[in-house]
Each structure stands twice: as structure tokens, then as C-alpha cells.
Amino acid sequence: MAEPLTYGAHARATLALGLPLIGSNLAQFGLHLTATVMLGWHSVPALAAGVLGATTFMTLFVVGTGFAMAVMPMVAAAAANGDVTEVRRTTRMGMWLSILFAIAAYPVMWFSGPLLVLLGQEARVAADAQAYLRVAGTGLVPALLVTVLRSHLAAHERAGIVLWVTVAALIVNAALNWALISGHWGAPALGVVGAAAASVASSVLSFAALALHAARHPALRRQALFARIWRADPAAFGRVFRLGWPIGLTGLAESGMFAASALMMGWIGTRTLAAHGIALEIAAATFMIHLGLSNAATVRAGQAHGQGDRLALRRAAAVAVALSAAVGLVAVAGMLLFPRTLVGAFLAPGDPDREAILAIGVALLATAAAFQFFDAAQVMALGLLRGVQDTRVPMLLASVSYYLVGIPASYQLGIVRGFEGVGVWAGLVVGLVAAGGLLMARFWRRHARPPG
């Protein structure tokens, strides 16, 4: 029997997989960051509409990624046992479910303007957000398929290709945003619609590159991933659906809390909404690192779970949690030491609203520092729980934390008590504290308890 891996060996394995995933997450985040910065330079109303539109898109996207994320632990477990057929069946049906979800979600984006007005947003901002979503929504299919292939390749510990494809997409996206938002290089000035078009083009190119790699690379070719992909596989479809829909709804719970916070910011005012969007982008950058480590933890836990190795599961989990906590320390220091520099990078120097938005954004960033460790805890716990294919109870725990704790706390502190933006964000802290504690307790007490 092989000697169990040491903590150091687990750390090296987690970082070998996690660093490329972190890099690809940061590059993926850069796609949205680029648009946010350039929209902020274009105009504050464009930034507010872009924030609202992107938040709506990401809420639907996160729900749809449930099926893609289900692919990761299922493929990791099957690959650990050498079951190539199960790998192929799982990934294909993950693609099917992602496409079906994207088709069902598009009408919500097409008719989003009236819905946003009903939710209390200014008519002009809602109309511009709808224009953004009608274009961006066409990219939901390729964006979700990219996520399926990313899960498939990460489960095979081939995250490097995901990183380089995402970096290439970031470069293309930045160039297209520069051209299409404000009309550089002879292109039309399309504002938020230009940002949406750039996003769609980047998703299509990313999918094409990852699909080519998955189909043609010698190490993966024997899986014949796309051969007869149109053939239904009800059994695999059902397995991916059962594991994936709770993941999607868990994502909806968290993204729904942040979407609700964006709506509340819109009630307060356009400047507050713009500052919220900036501070959220900065907080999201550090979250991408935690998410990459969480994805690596999903694969490592999935491999240990597939082989029934409880000791490897505990050690891999402990290492992943420690690495994520170290990242949290660095993030808190940056947010507290350089808030004006970070927020100011999103605003044009001569913008008349710059100082007002800076003041709001700096206060929000201080609050964001407060939830770093709790945000890291909840996303790491979710990654580990997905690795052991436990998704339904975590969905309920997350829903209670975000919908019954976080959103009411944000409304009470921000709107009722009058603390405005800082109050809304303080409510986010309360929701994340609840989620992080409950989900970590679920994993360690149920799945990682020592035998005996």
C-alpha cells in the first residue's frame, strides 16, 4: 500500500493545479474588469448601466454553471478510476444541460428593461442595461460551454491550457472594448452595447480554442469527446442534472444576494451604484484567487473521494483552507492600505463625480476587507463539498444564509436604518459569516471526521 501524501506534498499538488486555475480566473475576471474600467472612463451613467447589466448576466450565468461545475468532481472521480467512458458521458451531458439552460434564460435578458424598472431602477439606466443584455445574452451558450470544458480539463489536471486561452481572450476583449465602447480605431462608439459585443466575441473564441484542444490533444483524443455528441444519454444526463442543479441554485443564492445589493444601491442613487460596482470588482479580484483554490480543492477531493481515501481528503482539505486564509490576509492589507488608489483607477481624472464616488467606494472597500475570510471560507467549503458530491444540503444552507440572513440584513442596515451603501455591504458580511460557518461545519463534521 502506498504511503499517504504529506501535507507538503498536498500543498505542492494543490498549487500545481490551483495556480493555473487562479491565473485563468483572474484573466476571466479581467474580461469584466476591462469593461468596467472603460465604461467608467466613458461616463458614469454608462458605468451604472454596465454594472446593472453585468450583474444580471452573471446571476443567470452562475445558475447555469451548476451543470458545468458538476462535471468537475464527476470527471475527477471517473478519471482517478480510469473510466474513460464515464468521463465522456459526463462531459457531453454537461454541455447539453448548459445549452438548454442558456436558451431558457435568454428571454429574461431580452425583456430585462421593464423588470429592472419594476425593481426600482431608473428608467434610463434600466434601458441601457437591457440593451447590454440583449447582446451579451447571445454569448451565454459559449460562456457556459467554456465552463464545462474548463471543468473537464481541470479534472484531468490540464489547467495550463485554460490559463493561456483565457489570457488570449483577455487581450482580444481589451482591444474590442477599447474600440467599441468609445469608438477608437474608427469603430462606432457603442457604449454598453460595445462592451457586450466584446464579451460575446471573447467567449466564442475561448470555446473554439478549448474545444480544439480537448478534441485533438494526444492525451485526450481517445475520449472522442465530440463524436456523436448529438446522441442523448438519459442516464448520464440525469446524474449530471441531479448533482448540478443544487450547485446552480447555491450560486444563485450568493449571486442573488449581491444582485439584490446592486438593486438597493440603485435605489440610493447612480453614484452609489457606480461606487458599488467598482468596489465589487476589486473584491471580486481576490475572490477569483479563492475560487481557483476552491476548484483545485474540488478536484483533489474528488480524486480522494473516488478512491475512498479519507486521510487524503482531510489533508487536502486542510491544506486548501490554509492557502486560502493566507490569500485573505494579503487581500485585507491591500484594501485597507491602498483604497483610494484602487477605486480611483476606475474613474477618469476629470470626471465631476470622481470625488463623490471615491468617498463612497473607499468606505465600501473597508467593509469588503471585513468579509474576506468569510467569503473565502464559504467558497472553499463549497468546493470541498462538491468534490465529495454533496450539493443538496449545502444549497439549503447557502440559501438560508443569503436570502434569510444576508439580504434582510442589507435592507435593514442600508435602507431602513439609513446607513446607505456601507449598511448594504455590512449586511453582505452578515450573510457571508453565516454561510462560511455553516458550510465549513457541514464538510468537517460529515465528510472529513477522523475514523473511529
N, C-alpha and C positions, 0 to 999 in steps of 0.2 A: 504493500500500500504506500502511495506517495506521501512524503512529508507535507503537512499543511503549510501553506504560504505564511511567511511572517508578515507583520504589519508593514514593514518596509517594502516587501515585495508587492503587497496590495497597493501601497501608495504609488509605487512605480507603474503598476499596471493601470491604476485609475487615471494617473496623469497622462500616460501614453495614449489612452483613449480619450480622456477628458480635454486635454489641451487643444487638439484639433476641433473638437466639438465646441469648446469655448470660443475658439477663433471664428468658426463658422457662425455661431450665434451672434458674436459681435459684428461680424460682417453683415449678417442678415439685419441686425439692428441698425447698422449703418445705412441700409436702404431707407429706413423710415426716418432716421436722424437727418440724413441729407435733405430729404423733402421738407422736414420741419424747419431746418435752418434756412433753406432757400425761400420757403413760404414766409418765414419771419422777416427776411430781408425784403420780400416783395411788398407785403403790407400786413398790418395786424389783423384786419378782417379776413384776409386770406389764410393767415395762420390759424385763427379761431375756427374757420370752416374746415381747414385741413385736419385740425385736431379732432373735431367732432366726427368728420367722415372717417378718418383713420381709426378712431376708437370704435365706431360702429362696425367697420370692416373687420377689425381684429377680434371683436366679440364673436362674430359669426365664424371667422377663421378658426379661432380657438376651439369652438364647439366641434367644427369639422375635423380638427386634428385628432380628436379622440380615437378614430379608427386608425389613423396613421401611427399614433403613439402605441396603440395596442400591438402593432406589428413588431415593435422593438423587442419586448420581452418574449413574445411567442417565437420569433425567429432566433433569438439568442438561445432559448432553451432547446429548440429543434436543432440548431447548428451544433450546440455542445454535445448532442447525442448523434450527430452525423446524419440526420434525417433530411435529406435534400428535397424530397417530395413535399414534406410539410412546410419547409421554407418557401418553396414556390407557391404552394396553395395559399398560404397565409398572406404573402405579399400581394398576390393578384387580387384577392378579395378585399384587401385593404384599399387597393386602387378603385375597385368597383364601388365600395361604400363611400369613398371620398368624392367620386364623381357624382353619385346620386345626391349626396348632401349639397354639393355646390349648386346643382341645378335647382334643388328645392329652395335654397337660400336666396337666389338671385332676385326674385320678386320683392323681397323685403328691402333690398338695396334700391331697386328701381323706384319704389314708392316711398322712399325714406323721408322725403321732404315733409309731407303732411304729418307723418308720425313724429318727427322731431319737433314740429310746431306744437303738436298736441302735448309733447313732453316739456313744453315751456321754453323752447329755444327761440331766439329772434328769427323772424321770417327770412331776412337776408342771409344770415348765417346758415339756416336750415336749407335754403335753396341752393347755396353754393356747396354745402355738404352733399346734397342729393346729386348734383352734377358730378362731384368727385366719385360717388359710389356707383353711379351708372356705368362709369368707365372702369373703375377699379374692380367692380364685381365680375367683369369678364375674365379677370385673372385669378379668380378663386379656384377654378379647376386646376390649372397648372401649379398654383401655390400649394394646394393640398397634395397633389401628386409628388411634388418636390419633397414634402414632408414624409410621405410614405417611403420614397427611395432613400431619404436620409436615414430613416429608422432601419430600413433593410441593410444599408451599408454599415451603419454604426454597429448593428448587431453582429456583423461579420468583422468588426474591429477594422473597418476600412474608412475611418472618418477623415483621413487626409484628403481624399478626392472631394469630399463635401466642402471642406475648407477652401480649396482652391477654386472650385466652381462658384462658391458664394462670394469670394473676393473678386472674381472676374465680373460677377453680376453687379457687385457694388460699384465697380468702375463704370460699367455701362450705365447703371442707374444714375450715378452722379452726373455723367455727361448729358444724359437725356433730361434730367431735371434742370440743369443749367440752361439747356437750350429751350425747353418748352415752358417753364414757369414764367420767365421774364422776357422771352423772345430773343435770346442770344444766337449768334451764328446764323442769322437770317431766318430763324424759325419763328412761328407765330407765338405771341405771348398768351398762353392759355391759363395761367394761374393754377388753381387747384386741379383743373382738368389735366393740365400738363403733368403734374405730379402723379396723377392716377395712371396716365398713359405710360409714363416711365416705369412705374411699378409693374404693370402688366407685361411690358416687354422684358423686364428682368426675370420675371417668373417663368415666362415661356422659354427663354434661353437657358435658364438653370435646369428646367425639366429635361430639355433636349440633351444637355451635356451629361446629366446623371443617368438618364435612360440609356444613352450610348455606352457609358462606362459599365453599367450593370449588365448590358446585353453582350458586350464584346470583350470585356477583360477576361484573360485566360483563366483566372481563379474563379470566376463567376459564370462563365459561359455555359458550363454543363447544367446549370439550373434552368436554362431555357425560359427565363422569366416572362418573356413576352410572346412565346409561342402559343397560339390558340388562346390568347388572353380573353377573347370574347365568349369562351365557354363558361357557363355557370358552374359553380361548385357549392351547392347549398350547404354542405356540412362545414366547409371552411368559412363560408360567408357567415353562418350562424355563430361560429366560435369567435371570429373577429368582432362581429356585432355585439355579442354578449360582453366581451371584455372592453370593447371600445366605447359603447355609449355612456357608461358611467364616467369614463375619462373625459369625454366631451362635456358632460354636464358638470363635472368638477371644474373644468376650465371655465365653463360659463359662470359658475359661482364666483370665482375670483375676478374674471374679466368683467362680469356683470357688476361687481362692487365698484370697480374702477370706472366703468361706463356710467354708473349712477353718480359717482363723484364728479365726472365731467358734466353731466346734466345739471347737478347742483351748482357747479361753478358757472355754468351758463346763466343760471337764474341770478347769480350775483352780479355778473357783468362780463363784457367781452375781454377787458384787461385781465380779469381774474382767470377766465378760461384760457387765455393765451399763456399766462404765467403757469397755470396748472399743466398745460401741455409741455412747456419747457422743463419744469421740474420733474414731470413724469418721465420724459425722455432720459434725463440724467439718471434717475433712479433705475430705469429700465436697463441702462447700460451695465450696471453692476448685477442686476438680476440675470442678464444673459450669461454671466460667469457662473452664478449659482445654478442656472438651468443646464449649462454644459456639464457641470459636475454631477447634477442630478441625472442627466441622460446616461453618463458613464456609469453611475451607480445602478441605473435600471439594467444595463447590460450585464454588469458584474453580478448583480443579484439574480438576474435571470439565468445566468450560467450556473451559479451555485444552486439555485432552486431546481433547475433541470437535472442536476446530478445528485440532488438530495444531500448537499453538503452544508449542514447547519453552521459549522465552525467558520467555513469560508464566508458564509453570508454575514455572520456577525462581524467578522474582521473587516470585510469590505465595506460594510455599512459604517463602522466606527471611523475608518479612515476617510471616507467621503464626507461625513459630518464634520470632522476636524478640519479638512481642507476648506470646506465652505465657510466655517467660522473664521478662519484666517482671512479669507477674502472679505468677509464682513467688516473686520477691523480696519482694513485698508480703506474700504469704501466710506465708512463713517468718518475717518480722518479727512479724506478729501472733501466731503460735503461740508464739514464744519470749518475747514481751514480756507477753502477757496470758493465760497458760494457765489460771490459777485462775478468772478472770472468765468465760472461755469455757466451761469444764467446769461451773462452778457454776451457770450458767444453766439446766442441765438437771435440777437436783436441788432438791427442796423444802427450804427453810431448816431446818426442824425434823427432817428425816429422820435417824434414828440412824446410818444407814450413810453419811451425807454425807461426812464427813472421810476415811473409808477409800477411798471411790470417788474423791474428789477427788485423793488422793495417787496412786492408780493412773493416773487419767486425765491428770494433768499429765505424768507420766513418758511415757505413750503419745503425748501431743501433741508432746513434744520429739522423739520418734522420727519422728512424722509429718512434722515440719519437714524431716527429713533426706531424705525421699523425694519432696518436692515437685517438684523439677526433673526427676527421672527419670519420675515419673508423667506430668508434662506432656509429656515427650519421647515416651513411648510412645503416648499418645493422639493427639498431633499427627501422629506418623508414620503411625499407622493411618488417620487422616482423609485424609492426602495419598495414601496408597496406595489407599484406596477410591476417591478421585477419579479415579485412573488405572485403576480396575477391576482392581487387583492384590490378591487376597484369599487365595489358597490358600497360597502360601509364607509370608505374614505370619501365617496361622493356625498353621502349624507352628512358626515362630519364637516366637510368643507361648506356645504350648503347652509348648515346651521350657523357656522362661524361668520360667513359673509352676508347672508341675507337676513338672519335674525339678530345678529350682533353688529357686524360692521356697518351695513347701510343705515340701520336706525341710529347708531351712534354718530355717524357722519351728519345725518339730517338734524339730529338733536343739537349737536355741538356747533355745526356750521350755520344752520338756518334758524332754528328755534332760539338758541342761546346767543346768536349774533356774532360768533367768532369768525364767521365767513370762511375764507379759504383755509386758514390754519385749523379751524374747527372741523371742516370736512376731512382734512387729512389726519387729524387726530383720531377720527372715527375709523379710518383705514388701519391705523395702528392697533386699535382695539380688536378689529376683525382678524388681523394677521396674528396677533398674540393668541387668540382663541384657536385658530386653525393650526398654528405651529405646535402648540401644546397637545391638542387632541390627536393630531396625525402622528406625531412622534411617539406618543404613548401607545397608539394602535400598533405601530411597527414593532417596537421593542418588547411590548408585553405579549403580543400574539405570535410573532414570527421569529424574533431573534432572542428569545429567552433561552438561557443555557439549559441543556437537558438535565433531567433529574429533579 
